């Protein structure tokens, strides 16, 4: 006797949430933690409980800019939390908004509680309220956008048509590249400079000045031409490594070269806008030095020849160029001409994001190298090369 099959709609069925959203949520949480607790120094105990700020009066000094910054900072958090929830067929959007808002409130209250023990930060109930409002608005926006990321959406179909199935983690890494431009660097695309930070830590630990870059170069005095050549190489390698990382995410039928050029254009626009906001608008294009311009030209020529190369070769060249840029950035001292120019700029309010921007600029190449050497990605690239033979 045969049994009638149970209809698919008889019970709620969950669909896998977007791995891109979940990885983005994890990275954004790390950025919030870093921005909230930066500079992680001078911890003290004032005899107050961590949540004493909840019953304290509102702060006397605050600006509209601070309020909107707190709202905007937690808006992506609420949106990513909604997009990261499992896609239940009978999932109520009200529950999604409620859960994401509660999670945002818990995150913000924890960040403010820890700030009680930081001398450069002030725990504020006003910040908690504005952050919670941002999480609520972001959750509502996530509910509106959630259907556009569903299995039948055009956006997901376009993603499946152009990008590899395992590209979610790489898409997050590539999406962080334009954001990493916010922090002003002495070299265009010169990310991953850790020697300065290590020198500062060792100086505090040993209670005497420590200069790792000077020790590596034996205090060699570089000329202006040598600084120019170094900036050209760093820019070309940084551009090539990031663009090749993006190319290995694309399928063969994807318009690889136009998409790569669009990524580079958006990144340079992000750099220009960040420079204008961080400093005076007149200095928006100060990053376009002769060295960086030459590096952009060389990197563009390299990409035009490597856009349709085998993915295994693209992965290896991406890792190689990023490693070269990392070595040069950490060996070469800061360009004194650039440092002198920065000191003459008028710094704006967006300097408040200095900590998280520096954190992102320092870690981006290491995250990219982790992705490039990930075993799953290496196996996939090797399989594609064997199939093409």
KEKE-3310 file (N, C-alpha, C; in steps of 0.2 Angstrom, whole numbers, plus 5000, padded with zeros to 4 digits):
npx = (5004:5004:5010:5004:5014:5021:5016:5027:5024:5019:5026:5036:5050:5068:5079:5096:5105:5113:5129:5138:5133:5134:5148:5151:5144:5151:5164:5160:5156:5168:5175:5167:5170:5183:5183:5176:5183:5196:5210:5214:5222:5228:5220:5208:5201:5188:5180:5167:5152:5151:5139:5135:5133:5120:5110:5115:5114:5110:5124:5131:5138:5136:5135:5126:5132:5139:5128:5121:5132:5133:5120:5122:5132:5128:5118:5121:5124:5112:5105:5113:5112:5098:5099:5107:5100:5091:5082:5067:5052:5040:5043:5042:5043:5042:5047:5060:5065:5064:5073:5085:5086:5086:5098:5107:5106:5111:5124:5129:5127:5136:5148:5148:5149:5161:5169:5169:5180:5191:5202:5201:5189:5171:5158:5141:5124:5117:5123:5121:5107:5106:5113:5105:5094:5099:5102:5089:5083:5092:5088:5075:5077:5084:5074:5066:5075:5078:5070:5076:5087:5084:5081:5075:5078:5084:5096:5103:5103:5111:5123:5125:5128:5139:5149:5159:5153:5159:5163:5159:5167:5178:5172:5168:5181:5186:5177:5180:5191:5190:5185:5196:5203:5201:5209:5223:5238:5255:5259:5250:5238:5246:5245:5245:5255:5265:5276:5278:5268:5273:5285:5281:5275:5286:5294:5287:5287:5301:5305:5312:5317:5313:5316:5311:5310:5321:5331:5331:5334:5346:5347:5348:5349:5337:5334:5325:5321:5322:5312:5301:5302:5299:5286:5280:5281:5275:5262:5258:5259:5250:5238:5237:5237:5225:5216:5217:5214:5200:5197:5199:5187:5177:5167:5170:5162:5159:5160:5175:5186:5179:5172:5183:5189:5179:5179:5192:5190:5179:5186:5196:5188:5183:5195:5198:5186:5187:5199:5196:5186:5193:5202:5206:5195:5202:5213:5210:5214:5228:5234:5237:5251:5267:5273:5263:5254:5262:5262:5249:5247:5256:5251:5238:5242:5247:5236:5228:5234:5233:5220:5212:5219:5224:5215:5223:5236:5233:5229:5241:5250:5243:5245:5259:5262:5255:5263:5275:5272:5269:5281:5289:5282:5284:5297:5302:5305:5293:5288:5296:5293:5279:5274:5277:5268:5256:5256:5253:5239:5222:5213:5198:5182:5180:5191:5188:5186:5198:5205:5198:5199:5213:5215:5208:5215:5228:5225:5220:5228:5233:5221:5217:5228:5226:5214:5218:5227:5219:5214:5202:5200:5212:5212:5201:5205:5216:5209:5202:5212:5217:5206:5206:5216)
npy = (4994:5010:5026:5043:5056:5068:5085:5098:5110:5107:5108:5120:5125:5127:5138:5139:5152:5167:5165:5175:5186:5181:5180:5193:5199:5194:5200:5213:5214:5212:5224:5234:5231:5234:5247:5252:5250:5255:5264:5252:5253:5258:5254:5255:5255:5263:5261:5260:5251:5240:5243:5255:5267:5266:5272:5284:5302:5310:5314:5330:5337:5335:5331:5334:5327:5317:5309:5305:5298:5287:5281:5278:5269:5257:5253:5245:5234:5229:5226:5216:5206:5202:5198:5187:5177:5161:5156:5154:5147:5151:5162:5176:5193:5202:5195:5194:5207:5210:5201:5205:5218:5217:5210:5219:5229:5222:5220:5234:5238:5230:5235:5248:5246:5240:5251:5259:5256:5261:5275:5284:5284:5286:5279:5279:5282:5289:5285:5272:5272:5278:5269:5258:5263:5264:5250:5245:5252:5247:5233:5234:5238:5227:5218:5223:5222:5208:5199:5202:5195:5182:5165:5165:5178:5191:5196:5186:5176:5183:5183:5169:5167:5174:5172:5161:5146:5145:5157:5166:5170:5176:5186:5195:5198:5205:5215:5223:5229:5242:5249:5249:5259:5271:5274:5285:5282:5281:5276:5272:5259:5253:5242:5233:5237:5233:5235:5248:5248:5237:5242:5253:5246:5238:5249:5254:5243:5240:5252:5261:5270:5261:5256:5247:5247:5256:5248:5237:5242:5247:5260:5267:5280:5285:5291:5303:5298:5284:5282:5286:5275:5264:5267:5266:5252:5246:5251:5245:5232:5230:5234:5224:5212:5213:5214:5202:5193:5196:5192:5178:5174:5174:5167:5159:5164:5177:5195:5198:5208:5221:5221:5221:5233:5241:5239:5244:5257:5261:5259:5269:5280:5279:5281:5294:5301:5298:5304:5318:5319:5316:5326:5342:5347:5351:5343:5331:5323:5321:5309:5305:5303:5305:5292:5284:5285:5280:5267:5263:5263:5253:5242:5241:5237:5225:5218:5218:5208:5197:5194:5184:5173:5156:5151:5146:5151:5164:5165:5162:5172:5183:5181:5182:5195:5202:5198:5204:5217:5218:5216:5226:5237:5236:5236:5248:5265:5278:5289:5304:5316:5314:5313:5326:5333:5328:5333:5346:5347:5350:5342:5333:5329:5316:5309:5302:5289:5284:5273:5261:5261:5261:5248:5240:5243:5238:5224:5219:5214:5202:5195:5192:5185:5173:5169:5166:5156:5146:5129:5124:5132:5131:5118:5118:5127:5120:5109:5115:5118:5106:5101:5109:5105)
npz = (5000:4995:5001:5002:4996:5007:5006:5000:5006:5018:5030:5038:5030:5030:5022:5017:5024:5017:5014:5012:5018:5031:5033:5031:5042:5053:5051:5051:5065:5071:5067:5073:5087:5087:5084:5095:5106:5103:5109:5115:5127:5142:5152:5166:5183:5189:5200:5197:5192:5177:5170:5175:5168:5162:5171:5172:5170:5154:5142:5143:5133:5116:5098:5083:5073:5080:5084:5072:5067:5076:5073:5060:5061:5067:5058:5047:5054:5060:5048:5042:5051:5050:5036:5039:5045:5046:5032:5034:5028:5034:5041:5051:5047:5057:5068:5064:5063:5077:5083:5078:5082:5096:5097:5092:5102:5113:5109:5108:5121:5127:5122:5126:5140:5142:5139:5150:5157:5150:5147:5137:5132:5134:5142:5137:5139:5129:5117:5117:5115:5102:5094:5096:5089:5076:5074:5074:5062:5053:5053:5049:5036:5031:5031:5020:5010:5010:5002:4989:4989:4989:4983:4971:4966:4955:4957:4964:4954:4945:4952:4952:4939:4936:4946:4955:4964:4977:4980:4990:5002:4996:4990:5000:5005:4994:4993:5004:5000:4993:5005:5013:5009:5016:5026:5027:5018:5016:5004:4989:4990:4999:5010:5025:5034:5047:5054:5060:5070:5078:5082:5090:5100:5105:5109:5120:5128:5131:5135:5128:5113:5098:5082:5070:5056:5053:5058:5049:5037:5040:5043:5031:5019:5009:4992:4983:4971:4973:4983:4974:4965:4973:4977:4965:4962:4974:4972:4959:4962:4973:4966:4956:4964:4971:4961:4953:4963:4963:4950:4951:4956:4947:4934:4918:4908:4913:4911:4913:4912:4911:4923:4932:4929:4934:4947:4951:4948:4956:4968:4968:4967:4980:4988:4984:4989:5003:5006:5003:5013:5025:5026:5019:5005:4994:4994:4988:4978:4981:4983:4971:4965:4956:4957:4961:4950:4940:4945:4944:4930:4926:4933:4927:4914:4917:4921:4910:4902:4910:4913:4907:4910:4916:4931:4942:4939:4941:4954:4960:4956:4961:4975:4975:4971:4981:4992:4989:4989:5003:5009:5004:5009:5023:5025:5019:5024:5030:5017:5018:5012:5010:5023:5028:5020:5024:5037:5035:5032:5034:5046:5047:5054:5052:5057:5068:5064:5063:5070:5067:5053:5051:5057:5047:5036:5039:5041:5029:5018:5024:5026:5013:5008:5016:5011:4998:4999:5005:5008:5001:4991:4984:4980:4971:4961:4956:4951:4941:4932:4928:4922:4911:4903)
capx = (5000:5008:5008:5004:5020:5019:5017:5032:5022:5015:5030:5041:5057:5073:5084:5103:5106:5118:5136:5141:5130:5136:5155:5151:5142:5157:5169:5158:5156:5175:5176:5163:5173:5189:5181:5173:5188:5202:5216:5215:5227:5227:5214:5208:5195:5186:5176:5160:5150:5151:5133:5132:5131:5113:5106:5118:5111:5113:5130:5130:5141:5136:5134:5122:5136:5140:5121:5120:5137:5131:5115:5124:5137:5124:5113:5123:5124:5105:5103:5117:5109:5092:5101:5110:5095:5089:5076:5061:5046:5035:5047:5038:5048:5042:5052:5067:5067:5064:5079:5091:5086:5089:5105:5111:5106:5116:5131:5130:5127:5142:5153:5148:5151:5169:5172:5170:5187:5195:5202:5200:5182:5166:5152:5136:5117:5114:5126:5117:5100:5107:5116:5099:5090:5103:5101:5082:5082:5095:5084:5069:5080:5086:5068:5064:5080:5079:5067:5080:5093:5081:5083:5072:5079:5088:5103:5106:5104:5117:5128:5127:5130:5145:5153:5159:5149:5163:5166:5157:5172:5182:5168:5169:5188:5187:5172:5184:5197:5188:5184:5202:5206:5199:5215:5228:5244:5261:5259:5244:5238:5252:5242:5248:5261:5265:5283:5277:5265:5277:5290:5278:5274:5292:5297:5284:5289:5308:5306:5317:5315:5314:5314:5312:5312:5328:5336:5331:5338:5352:5347:5350:5345:5334:5333:5318:5320:5321:5305:5296:5302:5296:5279:5277:5281:5269:5255:5257:5258:5244:5233:5237:5235:5218:5212:5218:5210:5193:5196:5198:5180:5173:5167:5173:5157:5158:5164:5180:5190:5175:5171:5189:5190:5174:5181:5197:5187:5176:5191:5200:5184:5183:5201:5197:5181:5190:5204:5192:5182:5197:5206:5202:5193:5208:5218:5206:5219:5235:5237:5239:5258:5270:5274:5256:5252:5266:5260:5242:5248:5259:5246:5233:5245:5248:5229:5225:5237:5231:5212:5209:5224:5221:5214:5228:5241:5230:5230:5248:5252:5240:5248:5266:5262:5253:5268:5280:5270:5269:5288:5292:5279:5286:5304:5304:5302:5288:5291:5296:5289:5272:5273:5277:5262:5250:5256:5250:5232:5217:5210:5191:5179:5180:5197:5186:5186:5205:5207:5195:5202:5219:5214:5206:5221:5233:5224:5217:5232:5234:5215:5217:5232:5223:5209:5221:5230:5214:5214:5197:5201:5218:5209:5196:5210:5220:5205:5200:5218:5218:5201:5207:5221)
capy = (5000:5016:5032:5049:5060:5074:5091:5102:5116:5105:5110:5125:5123:5133:5138:5142:5160:5169:5164:5181:5190:5179:5182:5201:5201:5193:5205:5220:5214:5214:5231:5237:5230:5238:5255:5254:5249:5258:5261:5246:5255:5263:5251:5257:5254:5269:5259:5260:5245:5241:5246:5261:5272:5266:5276:5291:5307:5311:5318:5337:5339:5330:5335:5330:5323:5311:5305:5302:5293:5281:5278:5275:5264:5251:5252:5239:5228:5226:5224:5210:5201:5200:5194:5181:5173:5156:5158:5149:5148:5154:5166:5182:5198:5205:5192:5195:5214:5210:5198:5209:5224:5215:5208:5226:5232:5218:5222:5241:5239:5227:5239:5254:5243:5240:5258:5261:5255:5264:5282:5288:5283:5287:5275:5284:5280:5291:5281:5265:5273:5280:5263:5254:5265:5261:5243:5244:5254:5242:5227:5235:5238:5220:5214:5225:5219:5201:5196:5203:5190:5175:5160:5167:5185:5192:5197:5179:5173:5186:5180:5162:5167:5177:5171:5154:5144:5145:5164:5171:5173:5180:5192:5199:5201:5210:5221:5227:5233:5249:5252:5250:5265:5276:5276:5288:5278:5284:5273:5270:5252:5250:5240:5228:5239:5231:5237:5254:5246:5233:5247:5257:5241:5237:5255:5254:5237:5241:5259:5265:5270:5255:5257:5241:5249:5258:5242:5232:5245:5249:5268:5269:5286:5284:5297:5304:5293:5278:5283:5286:5268:5260:5268:5263:5245:5244:5252:5240:5225:5230:5234:5218:5207:5214:5213:5195:5190:5197:5188:5171:5173:5175:5161:5160:5168:5183:5200:5199:5214:5227:5221:5222:5240:5244:5238:5248:5264:5262:5259:5275:5285:5278:5284:5301:5304:5298:5310:5324:5320:5316:5332:5347:5345:5353:5338:5325:5319:5322:5303:5303:5306:5302:5285:5280:5285:5275:5260:5262:5261:5246:5237:5240:5233:5218:5215:5217:5202:5192:5194:5178:5168:5151:5153:5144:5156:5171:5164:5162:5179:5187:5180:5184:5202:5205:5197:5209:5224:5218:5216:5233:5242:5235:5238:5255:5270:5282:5294:5310:5321:5313:5315:5333:5335:5326:5337:5353:5346:5352:5336:5334:5325:5308:5306:5298:5282:5282:5267:5255:5262:5258:5241:5237:5244:5233:5217:5217:5209:5195:5191:5190:5179:5168:5166:5163:5149:5142:5123:5123:5136:5128:5112:5120:5130:5114:5105:5118:5118:5099:5100:5113:5101)
capz = (5000:4994:5005:4998:4998:5011:5002:5002:5010:5024:5036:5036:5027:5030:5017:5020:5024:5013:5018:5011:5024:5038:5034:5032:5049:5057:5050:5054:5072:5073:5066:5079:5093:5087:5084:5101:5111:5102:5107:5119:5131:5148:5156:5173:5187:5193:5205:5194:5188:5170:5167:5178:5163:5160:5175:5172:5165:5147:5142:5142:5126:5110:5092:5078:5069:5084:5084:5065:5066:5080:5070:5054:5062:5068:5053:5043:5059:5060:5041:5041:5056:5046:5031:5041:5048:5041:5027:5035:5024:5037:5045:5051:5047:5063:5073:5062:5066:5084:5085:5075:5086:5102:5096:5091:5109:5117:5106:5109:5128:5129:5120:5131:5147:5142:5138:5157:5159:5145:5149:5131:5130:5139:5141:5136:5137:5123:5112:5117:5112:5095:5091:5095:5083:5070:5073:5072:5056:5048:5053:5044:5029:5029:5029:5014:5005:5010:4996:4983:4990:4989:4978:4964:4964:4949:4960:4965:4947:4942:4956:4950:4932:4935:4951:4957:4970:4983:4980:4995:5006:4992:4988:5006:5005:4988:4995:5009:4997:4993:5012:5016:5006:5020:5030:5023:5018:5013:4997:4987:4990:5003:5016:5029:5037:5054:5058:5064:5076:5082:5084:5095:5106:5108:5113:5126:5132:5132:5138:5124:5106:5094:5075:5066:5049:5053:5059:5043:5031:5043:5043:5024:5017:5002:4988:4981:4965:4976:4985:4968:4962:4978:4977:4959:4963:4979:4969:4954:4965:4976:4962:4953:4968:4973:4955:4952:4968:4961:4944:4952:4959:4941:4930:4912:4904:4916:4908:4918:4912:4913:4930:4936:4929:4938:4954:4952:4947:4963:4974:4967:4970:4987:4990:4983:4993:5009:5007:5004:5020:5031:5025:5015:4998:4989:4994:4987:4973:4983:4983:4964:4964:4950:4958:4961:4943:4936:4947:4941:4923:4926:4935:4922:4909:4919:4922:4903:4900:4915:4914:4905:4912:4920:4938:4946:4938:4943:4961:4962:4955:4966:4981:4975:4971:4988:4997:4987:4992:5010:5011:5003:5014:5030:5025:5017:5029:5027:5013:5022:5008:5011:5030:5028:5017:5029:5043:5033:5030:5039:5048:5048:5059:5051:5060:5073:5062:5062:5073:5063:5046:5052:5058:5041:5031:5041:5040:5023:5014:5027:5025:5006:5008:5019:5006:4992:5001:5008:5004:4997:4985:4980:4976:4965:4956:4953:4947:4934:4928:4925:4917:4905:4899)
cpx = (5004:5005:5008:5010:5017:5021:5023:5030:5019:5019:5034:5047:5062:5077:5091:5103:5112:5125:5140:5139:5133:5144:5155:5149:5148:5162:5167:5158:5164:5177:5173:5167:5180:5188:5179:5178:5195:5204:5218:5221:5225:5221:5214:5202:5194:5181:5168:5158:5150:5145:5130:5130:5123:5109:5110:5114:5114:5119:5128:5132:5140:5134:5129:5126:5137:5133:5120:5126:5135:5125:5117:5129:5134:5119:5115:5123:5117:5103:5107:5114:5103:5094:5104:5106:5093:5083:5070:5055:5041:5038:5044:5044:5048:5047:5059:5070:5068:5071:5085:5091:5089:5096:5110:5111:5111:5123:5133:5131:5134:5148:5154:5150:5158:5172:5173:5177:5193:5196:5201:5193:5177:5160:5146:5129:5114:5117:5122:5110:5101:5109:5110:5095:5093:5102:5094:5081:5086:5091:5078:5071:5082:5080:5065:5069:5081:5076:5072:5086:5090:5083:5081:5074:5084:5095:5106:5107:5110:5123:5130:5130:5137:5151:5153:5155:5153:5166:5164:5162:5176:5179:5168:5176:5189:5183:5176:5189:5196:5188:5191:5206:5205:5205:5220:5235:5249:5262:5252:5244:5243:5249:5247:5255:5261:5271:5282:5274:5269:5283:5288:5277:5281:5296:5294:5286:5296:5310:5312:5315:5317:5311:5315:5314:5319:5333:5336:5335:5344:5353:5349:5346:5343:5333:5326:5316:5318:5314:5300:5296:5298:5288:5276:5276:5275:5263:5253:5256:5252:5238:5232:5235:5228:5214:5212:5214:5202:5192:5195:5191:5175:5173:5169:5169:5156:5162:5170:5184:5185:5173:5177:5190:5185:5176:5187:5194:5183:5181:5195:5195:5183:5189:5200:5192:5184:5195:5201:5189:5187:5201:5202:5201:5198:5213:5215:5210:5226:5238:5239:5246:5261:5271:5268:5253:5255:5264:5253:5243:5251:5255:5240:5236:5245:5241:5226:5228:5235:5224:5210:5215:5221:5221:5220:5234:5239:5231:5237:5251:5249:5243:5255:5266:5260:5259:5274:5278:5270:5277:5291:5289:5282:5294:5306:5301:5297:5291:5291:5293:5281:5270:5273:5271:5256:5250:5253:5242:5228:5213:5203:5189:5179:5187:5195:5186:5194:5207:5204:5198:5209:5220:5213:5212:5227:5232:5222:5222:5233:5227:5215:5222:5230:5218:5213:5224:5225:5214:5208:5198:5207:5216:5205:5201:5214:5216:5203:5206:5219:5212:5202:5212:5218)
cpy = (5006:5022:5038:5053:5066:5080:5095:5108:5114:5107:5116:5123:5129:5132:5141:5149:5161:5169:5171:5186:5188:5181:5190:5203:5200:5198:5212:5220:5215:5221:5236:5237:5234:5245:5257:5254:5252:5263:5255:5247:5259:5260:5253:5255:5260:5267:5259:5253:5246:5244:5252:5267:5272:5271:5283:5296:5308:5315:5326:5340:5333:5334:5331:5325:5316:5306:5302:5297:5286:5277:5274:5269:5257:5249:5245:5233:5225:5223:5217:5204:5198:5195:5187:5176:5167:5158:5153:5152:5153:5159:5173:5188:5202:5202:5193:5202:5214:5207:5202:5215:5222:5213:5214:5229:5229:5220:5229:5241:5236:5232:5245:5252:5243:5246:5261:5261:5257:5272:5286:5288:5284:5283:5280:5281:5282:5287:5274:5266:5274:5273:5258:5256:5263:5254:5241:5246:5249:5236:5228:5235:5231:5216:5216:5222:5212:5197:5196:5198:5183:5171:5162:5174:5185:5193:5191:5176:5176:5184:5173:5162:5169:5174:5163:5152:5145:5153:5169:5174:5178:5187:5197:5202:5206:5216:5226:5231:5240:5253:5253:5256:5271:5279:5279:5284:5282:5281:5270:5262:5249:5248:5235:5231:5238:5233:5243:5252:5242:5238:5251:5252:5240:5243:5255:5249:5238:5248:5263:5265:5264:5257:5251:5242:5251:5252:5237:5235:5248:5257:5271:5275:5285:5291:5297:5299:5286:5277:5282:5279:5264:5261:5265:5255:5243:5245:5247:5234:5225:5230:5227:5212:5207:5212:5206:5191:5190:5192:5181:5169:5172:5168:5163:5165:5175:5188:5202:5206:5220:5227:5223:5230:5244:5244:5243:5255:5265:5263:5266:5281:5285:5282:5292:5304:5304:5303:5316:5325:5320:5323:5337:5345:5346:5348:5331:5321:5320:5315:5301:5307:5303:5294:5281:5280:5280:5268:5258:5259:5254:5240:5236:5236:5226:5214:5214:5210:5196:5190:5187:5172:5162:5153:5151:5149:5162:5170:5165:5169:5184:5187:5183:5192:5205:5204:5202:5216:5224:5219:5223:5238:5242:5236:5245:5260:5274:5287:5301:5316:5320:5315:5322:5336:5334:5331:5344:5353:5348:5346:5337:5329:5318:5305:5302:5291:5280:5275:5261:5255:5259:5251:5237:5237:5239:5226:5214:5212:5202:5191:5188:5185:5173:5165:5163:5157:5144:5135:5122:5126:5134:5122:5113:5123:5125:5110:5108:5118:5111:5098:5103:5110:5097)
cpz = (5000:4999:5001:5001:5002:5006:5004:5007:5017:5030:5034:5035:5027:5024:5020:5019:5019:5017:5017:5016:5030:5039:5035:5039:5054:5057:5053:5062:5075:5072:5071:5085:5093:5087:5091:5107:5110:5106:5111:5124:5137:5152:5163:5176:5191:5199:5203:5191:5181:5167:5171:5174:5161:5165:5176:5168:5158:5147:5140:5135:5121:5104:5088:5074:5073:5084:5078:5064:5070:5076:5064:5055:5064:5063:5049:5048:5059:5053:5040:5045:5053:5040:5032:5044:5043:5038:5028:5031:5027:5042:5045:5051:5053:5068:5070:5064:5073:5086:5083:5080:5093:5102:5096:5098:5113:5115:5109:5117:5131:5128:5124:5138:5147:5142:5145:5159:5155:5146:5143:5129:5135:5137:5142:5135:5131:5117:5111:5113:5104:5091:5091:5090:5077:5069:5071:5064:5051:5048:5048:5037:5027:5027:5022:5008:5005:5004:4989:4983:4990:4983:4971:4962:4958:4951:4961:4959:4944:4945:4953:4943:4931:4940:4953:4963:4976:4984:4986:5000:5002:4991:4994:5006:5000:4990:5000:5006:4996:5000:5015:5014:5011:5024:5026:5024:5014:5006:4995:4987:4995:5010:5019:5033:5045:5058:5062:5071:5081:5085:5090:5101:5109:5112:5119:5131:5135:5135:5134:5117:5102:5087:5071:5059:5048:5054:5053:5038:5034:5042:5036:5022:5010:4999:4986:4975:4968:4979:4980:4966:4967:4978:4971:4960:4968:4976:4964:4957:4969:4972:4958:4957:4970:4967:4953:4957:4966:4955:4946:4955:4953:4937:4923:4908:4907:4912:4913:4918:4913:4920:4934:4935:4933:4945:4956:4952:4954:4969:4974:4969:4977:4991:4990:4988:5001:5011:5007:5011:5026:5031:5021:5008:4993:4989:4992:4982:4975:4983:4976:4962:4958:4951:4958:4954:4939:4938:4944:4933:4922:4928:4930:4916:4911:4919:4915:4900:4904:4916:4912:4906:4916:4928:4943:4945:4941:4951:4964:4961:4959:4973:4981:4975:4978:4993:4995:4990:4999:5012:5010:5008:5021:5030:5023:5022:5026:5023:5017:5018:5009:5018:5031:5025:5021:5035:5042:5032:5036:5040:5050:5054:5058:5053:5066:5071:5061:5064:5069:5056:5046:5053:5051:5036:5033:5040:5034:5019:5017:5026:5018:5005:5011:5014:5000:4993:5005:5004:4999:4990:4980:4976:4970:4960:4952:4949:4941:4930:4924:4920:4910:4900:4894)
residu = (UNK:UNK:UNK:UNK:UNK:UNK:UNK:UNK:UNK:UNK:UNK:UNK:UNK:UNK:UNK:UNK:UNK:UNK:UNK:UNK:UNK:UNK:UNK:UNK:UNK:UNK:UNK:UNK:UNK:UNK:UNK:UNK:UNK:UNK:UNK:UNK:UNK:UNK:UNK:UNK:UNK:UNK:UNK:UNK:UNK:UNK:UNK:UNK:UNK:UNK:UNK:UNK:UNK:UNK:UNK:UNK:UNK:UNK:UNK:UNK:UNK:UNK:UNK:UNK:UNK:UNK:UNK:UNK:UNK:UNK:UNK:UNK:UNK:UNK:UNK:UNK:UNK:UNK:UNK:UNK:UNK:UNK:UNK:UNK:UNK:UNK:UNK:UNK:UNK:UNK:UNK:UNK:UNK:UNK:UNK:UNK:UNK:UNK:UNK:UNK:UNK:UNK:UNK:UNK:UNK:UNK:UNK:UNK:UNK:UNK:UNK:UNK:UNK:UNK:UNK:UNK:UNK:UNK:UNK:UNK:UNK:UNK:UNK:UNK:UNK:UNK:UNK:UNK:UNK:UNK:UNK:UNK:UNK:UNK:UNK:UNK:UNK:UNK:UNK:UNK:UNK:UNK:UNK:UNK:UNK:UNK:UNK:UNK:UNK:UNK:UNK:UNK:UNK:UNK:UNK:UNK:UNK:UNK:UNK:UNK:UNK:UNK:UNK:UNK:UNK:UNK:UNK:UNK:UNK:UNK:UNK:UNK:UNK:UNK:UNK:UNK:UNK:UNK:UNK:UNK:UNK:UNK:UNK:UNK:UNK:UNK:UNK:UNK:UNK:UNK:UNK:UNK:UNK:UNK:UNK:UNK:UNK:UNK:UNK:UNK:UNK:UNK:UNK:UNK:UNK:UNK:UNK:UNK:UNK:UNK:UNK:UNK:UNK:UNK:UNK:UNK:UNK:UNK:UNK:UNK:UNK:UNK:UNK:UNK:UNK:UNK:UNK:UNK:UNK:UNK:UNK:UNK:UNK:UNK:UNK:UNK:UNK:UNK:UNK:UNK:UNK:UNK:UNK:UNK:UNK:UNK:UNK:UNK:UNK:UNK:UNK:UNK:UNK:UNK:UNK:UNK:UNK:UNK:UNK:UNK:UNK:UNK:UNK:UNK:UNK:UNK:UNK:UNK:UNK:UNK:UNK:UNK:UNK:UNK:UNK:UNK:UNK:UNK:UNK:UNK:UNK:UNK:UNK:UNK:UNK:UNK:UNK:UNK:UNK:UNK:UNK:UNK:UNK:UNK:UNK:UNK:UNK:UNK:UNK:UNK:UNK:UNK:UNK:UNK:UNK:UNK:UNK:UNK:UNK:UNK:UNK:UNK:UNK:UNK:UNK:UNK:UNK:UNK:UNK:UNK:UNK:UNK:UNK:UNK:UNK:UNK:UNK:UNK:UNK:UNK:UNK:UNK:UNK:UNK:UNK:UNK:UNK:UNK:UNK:UNK:UNK:UNK:UNK:UNK:UNK:UNK:UNK:UNK:UNK:UNK:UNK:UNK:UNK:UNK:UNK:UNK:UNK:UNK:UNK:UNK:UNK:UNK:UNK:UNK:UNK:UNK:UNK:UNK:UNK:UNK:UNK:UNK:UNK:UNK:UNK:UNK:UNK:UNK:UNK:UNK:UNK:UNK:UNK:UNK:UNK:UNK:UNK:UNK:UNK)
# end
